[in-house]
């Protein structure tokens, strides 16, 4: 570590002044800011009682000014961090070793990529990043953590993390990219006729169902409506025997803090919400994440989670739409399979070698899967994205 840099460990995102967050984070990112992280921590979604203990690392220069930040959590489970390491934990157990606690650099409950080694824009950027990495590894050792993981860093950070000795894993997400169409019909014009008819039939089903679909931003949703919207979101987790990490109060606080950076597509029946897809946005992208529905409505999931988001991006001039993790059904709607990465520091040398071999095999499998999935996109050859 540079002699002119020092590192502080913060136990809460809220302990860092807003001006520092604004200086170190992308100005328009809906998740990389003090509001989002502070709110999910304060409302228990990323708090010690739910298995997340904040250990954010702050880099200070010789004058005491904040010049770098690494969001970091000590975790005792693998829920909500999207590095898909359940099999790793099982391998540790089978070999009689402890996988938890682990350190995680991620956006809690949010599978969205972006910068993770946050720094001021200066010639000292590289040594600041190196100091943050060194401090994270030292903290992992001091915490008796098996590992430190960086979930979904920016493409520019991946080789930097690899050069620091972290292993790189690959995964596939499905992202929509704006082809520059004026509206949704213009977008569908690039589909094959068969795929175009299917999408139109799905949208027609919803239009003829009697449901009213609306788009509301965070500053347009009354705080008193969040319990109903939250109940829809929570029902998705209930059906799969999981738990809803974010409370109604958490959503209300996010809506109040983020305003138009929160976007909800709501379906109402006789004025009552029956389904919702809760998204967030930057100046260039829409991020889909939270869906819930009461009852069965034909094609409503596709309408709220995909088609409304695509139409919104076209209206707003957004470049891309990332609707969340998983979901091969996104391919037929024009979401392109895209390889994303995470990075992993493994404390145990033998486990590191084992995982390194595993990741080499996984990399080939992910590449083959992406290529195969891309062959099923709905676009005409002359309009291929």
Residue pairs with C-beta under 8 A, 6 or more apart in sequence:
1 7
1 130
1 131
1 134
1 135
2 124
2 127
2 131
4 61
4 62
5 59
5 60
5 61
5 62
5 67
5 68
5 127
5 128
5 131
6 59
6 60
7 57
7 58
7 59
7 60
7 131
7 132
7 135
8 57
8 58
8 60
9 55
9 56
9 57
9 58
9 139
10 16
10 54
10 55
10 56
10 57
10 58
11 53
11 54
11 55
12 38
12 41
12 54
12 56
13 34
13 37
13 38
13 41
13 54
13 56
13 71
14 34
14 38
14 41
14 42
16 34
16 56
16 58
16 66
16 69
18 34
20 34
20 58
20 66
20 69
21 33
21 34
21 69
22 33
23 66
23 120
24 66
24 67
24 68
24 69
24 118
24 119
24 120
25 32
25 33
25 34
25 69
25 118
26 32
26 114
26 115
26 282
28 261
28 282
28 283
28 284
29 114
29 282
30 36
30 258
30 261
30 262
30 280
30 281
30 282
30 287
31 37
31 107
31 110
31 112
31 114
31 280
31 287
32 71
32 107
32 114
32 115
32 118
35 254
35 257
35 258
36 107
36 254
36 257
36 258
37 46
37 71
37 107
37 108
39 250
39 253
39 254
39 257
40 46
40 108
40 109
40 246
40 250
41 47
41 52
41 54
42 253
43 246
43 247
43 249
43 250
43 253
44 50
44 247
44 250
45 52
45 80
45 108
45 109
45 245
45 246
45 247
45 250
46 52
46 54
46 73
46 80
46 108
46 109
47 53
50 245
51 75
51 76
51 77
51 79
52 73
52 74
52 75
52 80
52 108
53 73
53 74
53 75
54 72
54 73
55 72
55 73
55 74
55 103
55 139
55 143
56 69
56 70
56 71
56 72
57 68
57 69
57 70
57 72
57 132
57 135
57 136
57 139
58 66
58 68
58 69
59 66
59 67
59 68
59 69
59 70
59 119
59 128
59 131
59 132
59 135
60 66
60 67
61 67
61 124
67 119
67 120
67 122
67 124
67 128
68 117
68 118
68 119
68 120
68 128
68 129
68 131
68 132
69 118
69 119
69 132
70 105
70 116
70 117
70 118
70 132
70 135
70 136
71 105
71 106
71 107
71 116
71 118
72 103
72 104
72 105
72 136
72 139
73 103
73 104
73 105
73 106
73 108
74 101
74 102
74 103
74 104
74 143
74 145
75 81
75 100
75 101
75 102
75 103
75 104
76 100
76 101
77 100
78 85
78 86
78 89
79 245
80 108
80 109
80 245
81 104
81 106
81 108
81 149
81 151
82 106
82 110
82 111
82 151
82 152
82 325
83 104
83 106
83 149
83 151
83 169
83 342
83 344
84 171
85 99
85 102
85 149
88 99
88 355
89 99
89 100
91 351
91 354
92 98
92 99
92 146
92 351
93 99
95 351
97 146
97 348
97 351
98 146
99 146
99 147
100 146
101 143
101 144
101 145
101 146
102 145
102 146
102 147
102 148
102 149
103 136
103 139
103 140
103 143
103 145
103 147
103 148
103 149
104 148
104 149
104 151
105 116
105 136
105 148
105 149
105 150
105 151
105 153
106 149
106 150
106 151
106 152
107 114
107 151
107 152
108 245
109 245
109 246
109 289
110 287
110 289
111 151
111 152
111 173
111 289
111 324
111 325
112 152
112 287
112 289
112 322
113 152
113 153
113 154
113 322
113 340
114 152
114 153
114 154
115 153
115 154
115 156
115 157
116 150
116 151
116 152
116 153
116 154
116 157
117 128
117 129
117 132
117 133
117 153
117 157
117 160
119 125
119 128
119 129
120 128
122 128
129 160
130 164
133 161
133 164
136 148
136 345
137 148
137 345
139 145
139 148
140 147
140 148
140 345
140 347
141 347
145 347
146 346
146 347
146 348
146 351
147 344
147 345
147 346
147 347
148 344
148 345
149 342
149 343
149 344
149 345
150 157
150 161
150 166
150 342
150 343
150 344
151 342
152 340
152 341
152 342
153 161
153 341
153 342
153 343
155 341
158 168
158 341
158 343
161 168
161 343
162 168
162 343
165 345
166 343
166 344
166 345
167 343
167 344
167 345
167 346
167 352
167 355
167 356
167 359
168 341
168 342
168 343
168 344
168 359
169 341
169 342
169 343
169 344
169 359
169 362
169 363
170 339
170 340
170 341
170 359
170 362
170 363
170 366
170 367
171 339
171 340
171 341
171 342
171 366
172 337
172 338
172 339
172 340
172 366
172 369
172 370
172 373
173 322
173 324
173 325
173 337
173 338
173 340
174 323
174 327
174 328
174 330
174 331
174 335
174 336
174 337
174 338
175 320
175 321
175 322
175 335
175 336
175 338
176 309
176 310
176 313
176 320
176 321
176 322
176 323
176 333
176 334
176 335
176 336
177 319
177 320
177 336
177 385
178 313
178 314
178 317
178 318
178 319
178 320
179 187
179 190
179 383
179 385
181 187
181 189
181 190
181 314
182 314
183 311
183 314
183 315
184 307
184 310
184 311
184 314
186 314
187 310
187 314
187 334
188 196
188 199
188 200
189 196
189 383
190 379
190 380
190 383
190 385
191 199
191 334
191 378
191 379
191 380
191 383
192 378
192 379
192 380
195 332
195 378
196 378
198 332
199 307
199 333
199 378
202 298
202 299
202 302
202 303
202 307
203 299
203 303
203 307
205 298
205 299
206 213
206 267
206 297
206 298
206 299
206 300
206 303
209 297
209 298
209 300
210 269
211 267
211 268
211 269
211 274
211 275
211 297
211 300
212 267
212 268
212 269
212 271
213 265
213 266
213 267
213 268
213 303
213 304
213 308
214 265
214 266
214 268
215 263
215 264
215 265
215 266
215 308
215 312
216 263
216 264
216 266
217 259
217 260
217 262
217 263
217 264
218 254
218 255
218 256
218 258
218 259
218 260
218 261
218 262
218 263
218 264
219 255
219 256
219 259
219 260
221 229
221 255
221 264
223 252
223 255
223 256
225 273
226 248
226 249
226 251
226 252
226 255
227 248
228 272
228 273
229 248
229 251
229 264
229 266
229 273
229 276
229 278
229 292
230 244
230 246
230 247
230 248
230 251
231 248
231 292
231 294
232 273
232 274
232 275
232 276
232 292
232 293
232 294
233 244
233 246
233 251
233 276
233 278
233 290
233 291
233 292
234 244
234 292
235 292
235 293
235 294
236 244
236 291
236 292
236 293
237 243
237 244
238 244
246 254
246 290
251 278
254 262
255 262
258 280
260 281
261 280
261 281
261 282
262 278
262 279
262 280
262 281
263 278
263 279
263 280
263 281
263 286
263 312
264 276
264 277
264 278
264 279
265 276
265 277
265 279
265 304
265 305
265 308
265 309
265 312
266 273
266 275
266 276
266 304
267 273
267 274
267 275
267 276
267 293
267 297
267 300
267 303
267 304
268 274
274 293
274 294
274 295
274 297
275 291
275 292
275 293
275 294
275 297
275 300
275 301
275 304
276 290
276 291
276 292
276 293
276 304
277 288
277 290
277 291
277 304
277 305
277 308
277 309
278 289
278 290
278 291
279 286
279 287
279 288
279 289
279 290
279 309
280 286
280 287
280 289
281 287
281 316
281 318
284 318
284 319
284 320
285 318
285 319
285 320
285 321
285 322
286 309
286 312
286 313
286 316
286 318
286 320
286 321
286 322
287 321
287 322
287 323
287 324
288 305
288 309
288 321
288 322
288 323
288 324
289 324
291 301
291 304
291 305
293 300
293 301
302 329
302 333
305 323
306 323
306 330
306 333
306 335
307 333
309 321
309 323
310 321
310 333
310 334
312 318
313 319
313 320
313 321
321 335
323 330
323 335
328 373
331 337
331 373
331 376
331 377
331 378
332 376
332 378
333 378
334 377
334 378
334 379
334 385
336 374
336 377
336 385
337 369
337 370
337 373
337 374
338 370
339 366
339 367
339 370
344 355
346 352
346 355
377 384
377 385
379 385
